[in-house]
Amino acid sequence: KNREKAFDFFKMKAFLYTLILYSLISSCFGWAENRTFSANKFVRTNLDTFGVIQADASTSYQIEFVPFPSSFGSAWWKYPMQMRGFQANFTMFIDTPTAGIYDKDGLSLVITTDKSTRSAPGGVGSIGYGAVDDNQYGVKKSIAIEFDLYKNPAPINDPDASHISFHAALKKGEAIWAFEGSNSCPPNLKCIADSSETDPFSGNWIDVSITYLPKARGSKQKSELTVSTKKSVDTKLVNELSIEDVNLQEYLEIDDDADSLAYIGLTSSSGPGDASDPPKIQKVLVSKWSFDFLGETNPKNSKLDQPTTVKKAGEAGSFEIQGYDQFNFKMISGGETFKVTGSDSSSSPIPFSVHDQGNGKYTVDYIIKKSGKIDATVSMVKNGKDVPSNGDSPVSIDIEPNDPSAGATKVIDTSVIDGKEFVAGVDQKFQILLVDQYGNSVTTFDNSKKPSLELKIAYDGKQPSEPDFNVEGGSGIVDVTWSNKKAGSHKMSISINGNPISNPDHTFKIEAAAPEPKETKVVGDVPTTGKTGLKNSITFQLYDTFGNAATNIIASKDDVTFTVTPKKVDEVIPVEIETLKAGRVTVSFEASKVDRYTMHLSYKDFVIVNDDVIQVVTSGDIYPPTCVARGQGLNYTNVGDLAEIKVTLMDKGSNPTGGQGQNPGFGLVFTSTTNPSIKLNSKDVRMKVLPVEKGRVTINYNLTQAGDYELIVTMNSTEISTPSEGYWAVHSEPGEGFGPNSQVKDMPRETRTGDTQKFELVTLDRFQNKRKKGGDVVKVQMEHENDKVKFTVVDNKDSTYSLSYSMGATGEYDLYISVNGLQIKESPFKVKCSWAGLSTGAILAIAFGIIAFLGIAAAAVWVWKKKFAGKRLYQRLANQEPETLT
């Protein structure tokens, strides 16, 4: 089924191609076919009085005019003609009428340029074409050749016999008036030819030949119109009309150079008759019609419609050859063979193709790929020979290079771009060699040809919103002036009509242009608050006029002005100006005092910061050298006694920090004044630092070592401010004796009764400092069951005490010694006492003691008795009356 469908489609295409080919052949050779007589090649009018009959085989088809009385009719050749040399031949037959010869009208050959009036010919009596009154307008813009059988009376005054006459409208735009007689014949022309034979046209077949030879353009030769009639039977000349210097174009209102078309036809009419004379019937037949142009294509007169043309390489071009005949009139039919030859700039022959359009014009097509000027020679083949055409030949064809081909176009010297460093906004140049796809150097370049030729430069894959390049060029080289305003590393891509060239990508670097002061910008914000002791900085960046940071320069300090003015005091604040790399400048100042400061900063003549105010507050960072320490009761204390130091915390500018919370790391350094190498350690100094309150710190301490010292207060190992000497002189006295730290010296642990023992007590304070004075409460107690020991304690006023005692009984004693209510070290002591025996003195003492006792006792008894006191006492005792005792 598919093969059947394909075959049907093939048959359909074959039919269409055949139809097209037939149309082309018919168009090219139409005039040859038109020469054959056929009634259907005529346009007929007045169909009720017009018919086609067939006589016999020898006469072929015939046209019958006016077969009825009082009728008229016409037949027009279908094909328009140009007014040039022509020859028309036909055979006519006018039969014998039923009455006299004067009732016959005849036949006319009419030529008109007014196509619309062909269908409205003249009436009866005008041989079918002329105007007979104001109400009947004949064929306008026309000429007529009459074959007249009717003798018109005066004022026309036709000849008596059959005659030939030429008629033309004497006023532009009008028809020929049938009753104007000789006035319808142009002046100075012989318009009528009579016949020597009486009525030769009636009842005979007459061969008519009409020949018009126009005046050749540019020549002195006269035009000529010849009309001849012969009998078909014996070819005997009936009559002949010859008119010289007649210009049919003029009567038909055709300009010499115009291509207006004319139409040729035959008209006829029959007489109307009247009441005394019945209508006459006249038969007019025409057969064997032929029509030929007498002009033939003359190569020397032929012309070209584009004698000089400009085309691009590879672009299809064409020009036309217009055939002209020997009379220098345009040909309207083809059939000739023209040849066009020429070579390109490489001497290669160019394949010109010539196409016959069938209307006297020949189209020459070509495609030339090499640029340059080419002369194409035109000739026509006539009788087997090439006859050169003198009409505008040779044809000058200027082949320009085509648009540049991206694949062939390239940057000539890439070293002027690749790896280079350029300044932003500064014009740079490079050259591009433009070549079209056929290898032609594009010798001209016009930027106005866009978009047919559009060169684009993109940076980093993006097309700039505004092209920053210009192109100029010639001789195949384009000078490209370009600039890039954005600093950094870039890749340039070059394309033509959207296609990259052969070496499209190039890398380069753009540096910022010279800084523009008014483009200077502060990096970040201008500080509005600051802290004492710290740098308050402003950094500004230099930019060029294109907005690029000037990272490639170092600014000069001389171009920068920076001033800082405090509000409270008239003081010049020192500032620092630091020119950094990458086009940055940093200015700074350090305020030591809390205050409001006014800043003014400018670069060259451009003000960057205009009297902006910054409030400087304390940094809160404690600066030991500026802190102030004040002591209370430091000069003279006893060891263990509490001393107090108050430290006011300051920042570097001696501004109170006013802080709260934890204290920083404080230290107290005590150095012996007698031996500077001796410093008290942490065991010797007991210190407590209270939390910071309102920017102040309280330090409480006491010493455990007596002596004279220089006191220095430190913070984080750095000295802070103390009195003018830079230290405090601290004297620390030992405290009162402290029993547990006191001890005896050279105390005997064994003794004898009656012996006196002496030893020394050394008192130390609670921190084991040796005291330098006495005054302690020293108590000594010895316990024994049979003896109480008396002691002697002597204060030596130097922290030592001399003790002595003697024992009267033997045994072990517990010796207790206390200082200020606390037992000394090792107390109580064990002391052993032994019997020492009686000495002479002891014996004597005993004796004397006994005697004395007895004497005293005797005396007492005597006195008692004597006074009865003893008696009363005895009696009361005996009577047991103790309540009476006192």
GIFEN-V617422 format. One record per backbone hydrogen bond with DSSP energy under -0.5 kcal/mol. CO is the residue of the C=O (numbers start at 1). NH is the residue of the N-H. Records with the same first field share a line. If there is no record, write none. Layout:
BEGIN
CO=NH + NH
END
This chain:
BEGIN
1=5
2=6
3=7
4=8
5=9
6=10
7=11
8=12
9=13
10=14
11=15
12=16
13=17
14=18
15=19
16=20
17=21
18=22
19=23
20=24
21=25
22=26
23=27
24=28
25=29
27=30
29=33
30=34
31=35
33=36
38=41
39=42
41=78
42=44
43=76
45=74
46=49
47=50
49=66
51=64
53=55 + 62
56=59 + 60
60=55
62=53 + 64
63=65 + 286
64=51
65=284
68=71
71=270
73=268
74=45
75=266
76=43
78=80
81=262
82=84
85=294 + 295
86=212
87=292
88=210
89=290
90=208
91=287
92=206
93=95 + 285
94=203
100=103
101=104
103=271
105=149 + 150
106=269
107=147
108=110 + 267
109=145
110=265
111=143
112=263
113=115
114=117
115=118
116=119
117=120
123=126 + 128
126=129 + 130
129=139
130=123 + 132
131=178
133=136
135=137
136=133 + 138
139=176
140=114
141=113
142=169
143=111
144=146 + 167
145=109
146=148 + 165
147=107
148=163
150=152
152=158
153=156 + 157
162=195
163=148
164=193
165=146
167=144
171=174
174=141
176=131 + 178
177=180
180=183
181=184
182=185
184=168 + 186
186=189
189=191
191=166
193=164
197=200
199=202
201=94 + 204
204=94 + 206
205=232
206=92 + 208
207=230
208=90
209=228
210=88
211=226
212=86 + 214
213=224
216=219
223=245
224=213
225=243
226=211
227=241
228=209
229=238 + 239
230=207
231=235
236=231
238=196
239=229
241=227
243=225
245=247
246=248
247=250 + 251
248=252
249=254
250=253
255=258
260=83
262=81
263=112
264=77
265=110
266=75
267=108
268=73
271=70
277=274
280=282
282=284
283=95
284=65
285=93
286=63
287=91
290=89
292=87
297=299
298=301 + 302
299=391
303=322
307=396
309=398
311=400
312=315
315=368
317=366
319=364
320=305 + 322
321=323 + 362
322=303
323=331
324=298
325=328
327=217
329=325
336=338
337=381
339=379
341=377
342=350
344=347
348=344
350=352
353=365
355=357 + 363
358=334
360=323
361=357
362=321
363=355 + 365
364=319
365=353
366=317
368=314
372=399
374=376 + 397
375=377
376=394 + 395
377=341
378=389
379=339
380=382 + 387
381=337
382=385
385=382 + 387
386=388
387=380
388=390
390=392
395=376 + 397
396=309 + 398
397=374 + 399
398=311 + 400
399=372
400=313
404=406
405=408 + 409
406=502
409=502
410=433
412=414
413=416
414=417 + 418
417=420
420=509
422=511
423=426
428=482
430=480
431=412
432=434 + 478
433=410 + 435
434=442
435=405
436=439
440=436
441=443
442=476
443=475
446=449
447=450
449=452
453=455
454=497
456=495
457=464
458=460 + 493
459=462
462=459
468=483
470=481
472=479
473=445
474=477
476=434
477=474 + 479
478=432 + 480
479=472 + 481
480=430 + 482
481=470
482=428
484=425
485=487
488=510
490=508
491=460
492=506
493=458
494=501
495=456
496=499
499=496
501=504
504=494
506=492
507=419 + 420
508=490
509=422 + 511
510=488
511=424
515=517
516=519
517=520
521=541
522=524
528=615
530=617
531=534
534=591
535=537
536=589
538=587
539=523
540=585
541=521
542=550
543=516
544=547
548=544
549=551
550=553
551=582
553=583
556=559
557=560
559=604
561=602
563=600
564=573
565=598
569=571
571=566 + 573
572=574
574=590
576=578 + 588
577=579
578=580 + 586
581=584
583=542
584=580
585=540
586=578
587=538
588=576
589=536 + 591
591=533
595=597 + 616
596=567
597=614
598=565
599=612
600=563
601=608 + 609
602=561 + 604
603=606
605=607
606=603 + 608
609=601 + 611
612=599
614=597 + 616
615=530 + 617
616=595
617=532
620=622
622=624
623=626 + 627
624=627 + 721
627=721
628=648
630=646
632=644
635=731
637=733
638=641
643=701
644=632
645=699
646=630 + 648
647=649 + 697
648=628
649=657
650=623
651=654
655=651
659=695
661=692
664=666
665=716
667=714
668=670
669=671 + 712
670=680
671=710
675=678
677=679
678=672
681=684 + 685
684=686 + 704 + 705
685=687
686=702
688=690 + 700
692=661
693=696
695=649
696=693
697=647
698=690 + 700
699=645
700=688
701=643
702=686
703=640
704=706
707=732
708=673
709=711 + 730
710=671 + 712
711=728
712=669
713=720
714=667
715=718
718=715
721=629
723=726
728=711 + 730
729=731
730=709 + 732
731=637 + 733
732=707
733=639
737=739
738=741 + 742
739=742 + 825
742=825
743=762
745=760
746=748
749=832
751=834
752=755 + 807
755=757 + 807
757=805
759=803
760=745 + 762
761=763 + 801
762=743
763=771
764=738
765=768
769=765
776=778
777=779 + 820 + 821
779=818
781=816
782=789
783=814
787=784
790=806
792=804
793=795
794=796 + 802
799=763
800=796 + 798
801=761 + 803
802=794
803=759
804=792
805=757
807=754
811=833
813=815 + 831
814=783 + 816
815=828 + 829
816=781
817=824
818=779 + 820
819=739 + 822
822=819
824=827
829=815 + 831
831=813
832=751
833=811
834=753
839=843
840=844
841=845
842=846
843=847
844=848
845=849
846=850
847=851
848=852
849=853
850=854
851=855
852=856
853=857
854=858
855=859
856=860
857=861
858=862
859=863
860=864
861=865
862=866
863=867
864=868 + 869 + 870
865=868
868=872
869=873
870=874
871=875
872=876
873=877
874=878
875=879
876=881
877=880
880=882
881=884
882=885
END
